[in-house]
Structure formats: C-alpha cells, structure tokens
Amino acid sequence: MSVADEITHELEDLHADETSPGMAAVALDLAKAIDVSDAPTAKAVAARELRSIMSDLRKLAPVGEKGDTVDDIAQQREKRRAAARERAASGD
C-alpha cells in the first residue's frame, strides 16, 4: 500500500473530514507527495510535516472512536486469554 492509501484510511478512522477538513486535505497531499517523490530530502521534509499534521488530527479526533489505545490493549489481552484457554482445554 502507498503512504496516501494508509493516510486515507487513518483520516477516515479519525473522522478528519468532519473535524478538520483543511488539515485532512493537506495531510493527504503530503502523503501523495511522499509517494511520488524520488528525492530523499523532499520525502523527509514532507514526512516531518505529515507527522506533525497527523499528530494534531489525532488530538482533534472524537473521543471513544475505534483505535483507542486502551481498547487495543484490552482486545490483545482477550485474544491471549482465549488462546490460553484453548491450549489448556486441548491439553486435558
């Protein structure tokens, strides 16, 4: 996947078009610039700016949306527990 594709998915998850459409558009333009550039310095500059804008957009995202870190940790813990239960059940 391209950087622009990944950023597009994250912008959708963050509802960035609703909270900050201008910043979302700039982020997508920067991602596209990274994808098409062959100059390492230009990519680095665009990536630094993209990282800054995405950080701001994450802060502006509605609370409780999918992707919350606490929810991710809880899901991972539940997966580990389920796997442990399966191992214990098959070992008996």
LONUMAR-395471 format. One record per residue (C-alpha): x, y, z; residue number from 1. Coordinates in nm, 2 decimals. Layout:
BEGIN
       X       Y       Z    i
       X       Y       Z  NUM
...
//
This chain:
BEGIN
       X       Y       Z    i
    0.00    0.00    0.00    1
    0.11    0.35   -0.06    2
    0.15    0.62    0.20    3
   -0.15    0.80    0.06    4
   -0.37    0.49    0.10    5
   -0.26    0.44    0.46    6
   -0.32    0.81    0.54    7
   -0.66    0.79    0.37    8
   -0.76    0.50    0.60    9
   -0.64    0.67    0.91   10
   -0.81    1.00    0.81   11
   -1.14    0.81    0.77   12
   -1.09    0.64    1.12   13
   -1.03    0.98    1.27   14
   -1.33    1.14    1.10   15
   -1.08    1.41    1.00   16
   -1.31    1.54    0.72   17
   -1.56    1.63    0.98   18
   -1.33    1.78    1.25   19
   -1.07    1.95    1.03   20
   -1.12    1.91    0.66   21
   -0.84    2.15    0.56   22
   -0.58    1.98    0.76   23
   -0.70    1.64    0.63   24
   -0.66    1.77    0.27   25
   -0.31    1.89    0.34   26
   -0.22    1.56    0.51   27
   -0.34    1.37    0.20   28
   -0.15    1.60   -0.03   29
    0.17    1.55    0.17   30
    0.12    1.17    0.16   31
    0.08    1.18   -0.21   32
    0.40    1.39   -0.24   33
    0.59    1.13   -0.04   34
    0.46    0.85   -0.28   35
    0.57    1.03   -0.60   36
    0.90    1.19   -0.48   37
    1.24    1.03   -0.56   38
    1.43    1.29   -0.36   39
    1.51    1.17   -0.01   40
    1.53    1.52    0.13   41
    1.19    1.61   -0.01   42
    1.04    1.29    0.13   43
    1.19    1.37    0.47   44
    1.05    1.72    0.48   45
    0.71    1.60    0.37   46
    0.72    1.32    0.62   47
    0.81    1.55    0.90   48
    0.52    1.78    0.81   49
    0.28    1.49    0.77   50
    0.38    1.35    1.11   51
    0.30    1.69    1.27   52
   -0.04    1.73    1.10   53
   -0.14    1.37    1.18   54
   -0.05    1.43    1.54   55
   -0.27    1.73    1.55   56
   -0.55    1.54    1.38   57
   -0.53    1.26    1.63   58
   -0.57    1.50    1.91   59
   -0.88    1.65    1.74   60
   -1.04    1.31    1.68   61
   -1.37    1.24    1.86   62
   -1.31    1.06    2.19   63
   -1.40    0.70    2.21   64
   -1.35    0.62    1.84   65
   -1.22    0.29    1.71   66
   -0.85    0.26    1.76   67
   -0.83    0.38    2.12   68
   -0.51    0.25    2.28   69
   -0.69    0.12    2.59   70
   -0.94   -0.07    2.37   71
   -0.65   -0.22    2.16   72
   -0.47   -0.34    2.48   73
   -0.80   -0.50    2.61   74
   -0.85   -0.67    2.27   75
   -0.50   -0.81    2.27   76
   -0.54   -0.93    2.63   77
   -0.86   -1.11    2.55   78
   -0.70   -1.28    2.25   79
   -0.42   -1.40    2.47   80
   -0.66   -1.53    2.73   81
   -0.87   -1.71    2.47   82
   -0.56   -1.87    2.32   83
   -0.45   -1.98    2.67   84
   -0.80   -2.13    2.74   85
   -0.78   -2.32    2.41   86
   -0.43   -2.46    2.49   87
   -0.55   -2.56    2.84   88
   -0.86   -2.73    2.70   89
   -0.67   -2.93    2.44   90
   -0.41   -3.04    2.69   91
   -0.66   -3.21    2.91   92
//
